[in-house]
């Protein structure tokens, strides 16, 4: 199935009032977050893609997912979870350090 891009816009007209203008940017950001988090919740996009769309770090995305009640591990296979943990440990251990901060092993 070929993937295509779609632009989603919410448009409506309100009388110009200073109170509306003050909150416009925040409302647009929240609407975008809600839409991207719904795509993530249903497995339509990856967490990495969601973070890029929202222009935030994976760590910040984890916080948003927690608030939205989305588990970061709900749909991961054991192999995918292992890869996620290994990637996180590489970041934590900064691969240049002589002694790792964390050690991880998989029990089978």
N, C-alpha and C positions, 0 to 999 in steps of 0.2 A: 504494500500500500504506500503510495507516494505521499510524502509529507509536504504540506504547503503552509505558508505563513498567512495569518489572518490578523488584521488590525482591528482592535476592539475599541470603540469610543462610546462614551456616554455623553449625550448632548441634551441640554434643556436650557430654557431661557428664564432668567430671573430679573426682576427690576434691579438696577444698579443701586446698591446700598453698601456703604463702607463695611458693615459687619459681614456681608457675604464675601467681599473681596479678601478680608483678613483670613478667612477660613478656607478659601478656595484651594490653595496649594496643599494644605493638610488633607482635605477631603479627597483630592485627586490621588495623593499618595496612598491613602487608606483604601480607596477603590481598587487601585492597581494591586496592592498587597492582597486584598481579598480575592481578586480574580486569580492571581498567580497561585495563592495557597489552595484554592479550589482545584486548579489544574494539578497541583502536586498531590493533594489528598486523593484524587482519583487515578493517580499514576500516569497522567497524560504527559508530564514532564518530570525530569530528574531534579533532585535537590540542587545539583550544580547549576542546572539551567535556571531554576527558580532564583538562586542567588544572583546569577548574572542579570536576569531580567529586572530584579529589584535593585541591582547595583549595590549589593551588600555582601559581606563575608559569609562563608558557610557557618561560622560561629553565630553571627547575628541571625542567620536564617534559622538555626536551631532554636534560638530564643523565640522567634515568631511562631515556629511550628509548635513549640510547647504551649504558648498562649492559645493557639488555635486548636489544640488537642490533636495534633498530628504526630504520630510516633515516627521517629526517624528510621526505625527498624521493622516496621509492620510488614513490609512486603519483601524484605531481604532474605535471600537464601543464605545458608550457612557460609558458602563460599564468598558471597557478596559482603556479608558481615565481616568475615575474616579480612577481606581486602580493605574495607573501611577502617577497621581497627589498625591494620598494618600501616595504612596511610597516615592515620592520626598519630601513631607512635613515631613515625619518621619525622613528622612535623615537631612533635614534642621533644624528641631526642636530637633534633637538628643534625643528624648524621655526621657532623664534624666533631662532636664531643667524643672523648675517649670512652667514657662510661655512660651507658644509656640511663635515662631517668626512669623508664618503665620497661618491663620485660613482659612479653605476651607469648603464651603457647596455647595451642588448640588441643583440647582433649577429645579423643575419638572413642 
